[in-house]
Amino acid sequence: MDLIVFSCRARINSFFRQKRLQRMLLLSLGLVSAGVYSWLFSFLLQQAGEGDTRLSVEQVLEYTNLFMLAIIILKGFFPAYIPKANLIPQLYPVSAYQRFRTEVVVELVSPLYFVLLNFLLLLYMMSPLYTLLHLLQSVLVVLTAHITLRSLQVFIERRMRWRNANFYSAVVMAGAFVALQVRVPMFYPASEWMMLVVHLAALGAFVISNFFLEKAATEPRRKTVSYSTNARCSLGWRLFKNHKQARQMLLFGFVFKAFILGADALAFAKKGEHLLDEVMTLWLFVGPLVVFSYVFNNIWGFYRNLWLTVERSSGTTKDFLRVTWMALRLPLLIDAVLTFAYVAVFNHEQAFFVVMMYMASVLVLAPLSIIASIVSPKMVSGGLFSFSAKASYLFNFIAIGLLCLLFLPLIHPLLYLVYPLLVGGSIFALVAVLREYPRYKYKLFETHFKAEA
């Protein structure tokens, strides 16, 4: 218990050790958002209780649980992957159970879960239809989503010993969890207290499964280096293939995007309705946002030697734009093929909008990526799943905001007039930054090279 208390205190102190004012403002914004969403869901519950909407009270409660489930899992992968917290090294003389218990508890001490807890408490106080039974069930949903995220992170970050007894135990306990969920899904609103006991048993089985899964996957994934000796390969292919870290992050983003689009395709095939129309935020994955937020909003952090070569050879704006396009074109081609294949087969009624939005996204996000790489460079250090930031959080959220503006034509076609304004503004900002490049290049060199000294 002393270890858990000490770790929780250290984690809380680490949140406000640097950029204290900025993080306090972000936490305040999260609490305000929790209040707004709690009022919104309480209003929906009131309308559903009075029969003024097509949704029933049970459906609103179900959507509330699904909303939290999606938020918790997505925050680990978007806008950038967040690795699992390895608070206690394997060499420390601590038992596996104590290490697992400490990490699970400490991971729950985070601003996101604090905001979600405030959301649930405010919803409980605002709406008489949201009872104590529903509140406790939602807490179980939050814990289940957290364990789900941890399990996915274990599969991604560590080498699995498939024939180990711990892995078989994890499969058995996961099977018990799935069996209970198929019978009584946890996100369905409970009508009696006995159902809460069933959900608690399912969560217990899932936690035990996650414990055995971590014991079966103690070794981190090893790094391998491969080089291309084929002289006929283009420079764009070499930049993609030979830089393992950038390639893995991009492929991880593509897989994550394919999962979102695949879920929408499955929903359309079964119900004839798009998941994107019900959850509008999923439209972000139709564009090329993962390409930029994962790697290219910090292109010189990944391809720092390429930047130094251009800087020492010519340093001209034309050469910088040319090598940026060389590194960007193959990932964009893969992303475009993935997007347009989905549109052609499952969403061809929105084909015109997707094509226009995608082209505008490239013209807006590509200049922004160069600006971010120059103005806010980040040293890419550590492994693929280290805790160091791979790109600027500020420019990642700016990219998300600009991409959201490109979805305005879904409201009315006249709003396509926003496109030339955003493209022109991005290009104007790029020109302004490139004019100041002689001042920024010293910061680039210090960040990417002198940081190792």
Sequence and secondary structure as in RCSB ss.txt:
>XXXX:A:sequence
MDLIVFSCRARINSFFRQKRLQRMLLLSLGLVSAGVYSWLFSFLLQQAGEGDTRLSVEQVLEYTNLFMLAIIILK
GFFPAYIPKANLIPQLYPVSAYQRFRTEVVVELVSPLYFVLLNFLLLLYMMSPLYTLLHLLQSVLVVLTAHITLR
SLQVFIERRMRWRNANFYSAVVMAGAFVALQVRVPMFYPASEWMMLVVHLAALGAFVISNFFLEKAATEPRRKTV
SYSTNARCSLGWRLFKNHKQARQMLLFGFVFKAFILGADALAFAKKGEHLLDEVMTLWLFVGPLVVFSYVFNNIW
GFYRNLWLTVERSSGTTKDFLRVTWMALRLPLLIDAVLTFAYVAVFNHEQAFFVVMMYMASVLVLAPLSIIASIV
SPKMVSGGLFSFSAKASYLFNFIAIGLLCLLFLPLIHPLLYLVYPLLVGGSIFALVAVLREYPRYKYKLFETHFK
AEA
>XXXX:A:secstr
 HHHHHHHHHHHHHHTTSSHHHHHHHHHHHHHHHHHHHHHHHHHHHHHHHT SSS HHHHHHHHHHHHHHHHHHH
TTSSS       S TTSS  HHHHHHHHHHHHH SHHHHHHHHHHHHHHHH TTS HHHHHHHHHHHHHHHHHHH
HHHHHHHEE  TTSHHHHHHHHHHHHHHHHHHHS TTS  SSHHHHHHHHHHHHHHHHHHHHHHHH  EE     
     TTS HHHHHHHH HHHHHHHHHHHHHHHHHHHHHHHHHHHHSS HHHHSGGGGGGTTTHHHHHHTGGGHH
HHSHHHHHHHHHHT  HHHHHHHHHHHHHHHHHHHHHHHHHHHHHH GGGHHHHHHHHHHHHHHHHHHHHHHHHH
S     S TT SS SS HHHHHHHHHHHHHTTGGGT GGGGGHHHHHHHHHHHHHHHHHHTHHHHHHHHHHHHTG
GG 
